[in-house]
Amino acid sequence: WRKLETVEHFEDFRSKHTKDRFHCNKLPGTTCEDTTNIINYDSSRVWAMDKPNIPKTPQGFKRIVSMRNDCSKLDVQYLTPQEKKIRSSVEMACYLDKHPEFKDLSPSDFSFMAPKLMRDTVPKIVVKDPASGTKQKKNDKNRQ
């Protein structure tokens, strides 16, 4: 794994992942022999895998990916140039309709597809056992 210098570099590589595969020689000012930007896949941080070919975030907007408090999944939203948070493609379509200055954009220029959380990197203290949900706990109390 390689650390990219900017979000723009990451979005550029992600947007054309299947057409133009990433290679370390494509990073400005580095070679594959340069090990200073290597990141080891381990549990020292929570990892998530983005889908390939997600469109680059349009200029003026910001794509925000946030993890839920229980570390169960990630959510995607966009911050508009007016600082409004958009949480779905339907909401984005309405926003674009109301703002003619973005007439060149369409909802397909935005992806609300959340990256896949890599469960093996989530700290064990926050991982919930799917078999021990709220209903199960209520049933256990009723049996006592």
Residue pairs with C-beta under 8 A, 6 or more apart in sequence:
1 38
1 39
1 40
1 41
2 22
2 24
2 27
2 37
2 38
2 39
3 37
3 38
3 39
4 10
4 13
4 27
5 27
5 28
8 56
9 27
11 54
11 56
11 57
11 63
12 56
13 20
13 22
13 26
14 50
14 52
14 53
14 54
14 56
15 53
15 54
15 55
15 56
16 53
17 52
17 53
18 52
18 53
19 53
23 32
24 30
24 31
24 32
24 34
25 31
25 32
27 37
30 37
41 47
41 121
42 121
43 120
43 121
43 123
45 121
46 67
46 71
46 117
46 118
46 121
46 122
46 123
47 117
47 118
47 121
48 65
48 74
48 115
48 116
48 117
48 118
49 115
49 116
49 118
50 115
51 111
51 113
51 115
51 116
54 111
54 113
55 108
55 109
55 110
55 111
57 63
57 78
57 110
58 102
58 105
58 109
58 110
60 80
60 81
61 78
61 79
61 80
61 81
61 110
62 78
62 79
63 76
63 77
63 78
63 110
64 76
64 77
64 78
64 79
64 85
65 74
65 75
65 76
65 114
65 115
66 74
66 75
66 77
67 73
67 74
67 75
67 117
68 74
68 75
70 126
70 128
71 117
71 122
71 123
71 126
71 127
72 117
72 128
73 114
73 117
74 114
74 115
74 117
75 87
75 114
76 111
76 112
76 113
76 114
77 85
77 86
77 87
77 112
78 85
78 86
78 92
78 110
79 85
79 86
80 86
80 95
84 95
86 92
86 95
86 110
87 112
88 112
89 107
89 110
89 112
92 107
92 110
92 112
93 107
96 102
96 105
96 106
96 107
119 127
